[in-house]
Amino acid sequence: MQFKKYTKQRSNSIQGLRSFKDTLPKNIKKIINKKGHIYSETLNNWKYIVGEKLFKICFPKSFKNSNRFGISTLLIMVKRGHEVDLEYSKKEIIDKMNSFFGYSVVEKLKFLSFDNEKGIPQEENIYEKNATNKRYQKKIDDVKNEKIRKSLLNLTKLFEKK
């Protein structure tokens, strides 16, 4: 292996295969270590943090780190109807997370409720707008060529007008 000199990021580097972590710029590594570490550790240990009962009805969606304008916030997705249970245990979750990390990580929890099994907030159904039924709409969405997909959608709109 040859040693490369005068690179922008490091004084000495080894040419050849490197780990992905070593190829990232230093600034990006700092951001990933700061923000990504907290969220990934929270996901891995969510069952321990909230307990078995709450683990079944909620999961963390995102983490927003504190800055000079705002405080650090954890956004949690909650099944509809269980918001009150989570609201009562809000203080316990914050305390457990801060004790888990060893310093004040989370200052605020926000809840977003969802209905369906996938954990995605309920949105209006786009398939009801067209004249095609759901079975054909899904097949049209599976078409890879964008021009063909658009022309099929335009054809369905013509059927809708008649």
Secondary structure, DSSP 8 states (H G I E B T S, - for coil): --EEES-SS-SEEE-S---HHHHS-HHHHHHIIIIIHHHHHHHHTHHHHH-HHHHTTEEEEEEE---SSS--EEEEEEETT-HHHHHHTHHHHHHHHHHHHTS---SEEEEEEE-STTS------GGGGSSS-HHHHHHHHT---HHHHHHHHHHHHHHHH-
